Amino acid sequence: MRVGLVCPYAWDTPGGVAAHVNDLRTALMQLGHEAVILAPAEDEDALPDFVTNGGKPISISSNGSVAKINFGPGPAARARRWVRDSDLDILHVHEPAGPTLSLLSIWVSEGPVVATWHSSLVSSRRDIAAWSPIIRSGMEKIRARIAVSEYARRSLVEYTGGDAILIPNGVDCSAYAGDEPLPGRARGSNTLMFLGRIDEPRKGLPILLAALPLVARAVPDVNVLIAGPGDVEQVRAGLDPEIADRVEFLGLVSELDKARALHSSDIYVAPNTGGESFGIILLESMAAGTPVVASDIEAFQRVLAEGRAGVTFRNGDPADLATQLIELLGDPQRRARLRTEGAVRAEEFDWSSVARRVLAVYQSVRQGGEKVEADFSRQFWGRLPLRRGGGSGDAEETEA
């Protein structure tokens, strides 16, 4: 089978959707299928040979973040040429509910279309209403819908109609299975880790930095690795002098160094305040054997299996975060148990399993004339009650 994957966000800007699309392509190839990608890009010359440039993106603000997307006649012409020349059996677009390259690709496609929703769109209701006639014209051509989380599925139902098959984000557990740390570092040194855009408030770095002085008074040698893009000097200038020498900024890290940083850390901290529909970095941490302490937003609770595979703290509460970190740093037996439970949980989301579920959707679409209806399996999600509102159901374009 030959699959065309469309990523609406700039390929050369780190992001969770782009990472998902890239990993899905790799997994499909490993299963014996072909896959090519269409995505916007700033630098066409830097693209791998399996990615076609869908045109230069522009930056738009969305949910406290910046998404780089494109739309219009130029991208539409590129999408038409790519679809025409790629000889696709399936077109699989991502995040189609908006004016993006994904929607353009649906319009120009004459073959079967599958779509994946990654985000819950609460913060974009006004935009969805404004674009609804245009979006609806694309939705009618989609033969199967996939949602990576219950939040994405719920917003899809509420704002675009229909339903979706729940297939979660995947993680390549093998990429995190080693134990090689960063040079000069090793586990056992009371090291915490954070990864995310450091100047994006909803990623929660200020909450971790506010908790750190409290942790340092109880654990004198605690230190933090901070990875991700952003204005390091601005963050460094605002550090409490009590913790300034405990914080190391790694900047934007490669996938290999991300794994090494996780192997260098005793706890991964996810203090995100909202806007997350999943939490792939939690799975990566668990696959690396790094226990997780995360805010109690619903998406994270689901990934952490309601506390079985990780620890949660009250969202936005530095004092509670400090309490959880102090207790976990002082309890090596509990950390060992969480490493075991986390590894088991991460394996449930390994791409070897997730890609087969996606492939089954493709095969159903090719074999049947009717639209593929949603299954309501909750094998990945447990039975957490869903609360209306409250922060974890916003639109997202994020690396984690």
Buried (B, 14 or more C-beta within 10 A) or exposed (E): BEBBBBBBBBBBBBBBBBBBBBBBBBBBBEBEBBBBBBBBBBEEEEBEEBBBBBBBBEEBEBBBBEBBBBBEEEBBEBBBEBBEEBEBBBBBBBBBBBBBBBBBBBBBBEBBBBBBBBBBBBBBEEBBEEBBEEBEEBBEBBBBBBBBBBBBBBBBBEBBEEBBBBBBBBBBBEBBBEEEBBEEBEBEEBBBBBBBBBBBEBBBBBBBBBBBBBBBEBBEEBBBBBBBBBEBEEBEEEBEEEBEEBBBBBEEBEEEBBBBBBBBBBBBBBBBBBBBBBBBBBBBBBBBBBBBBBBBBBBBBBBBBBEEBBBBBEBBBBEBBBBBBBEBBEEEEBBEBBBEBBBEBBBBBBBBBBBEBBBEBBBBBEEEEEBBEBEEEEEBBEEBEEEEEEBBBBBBBBBB
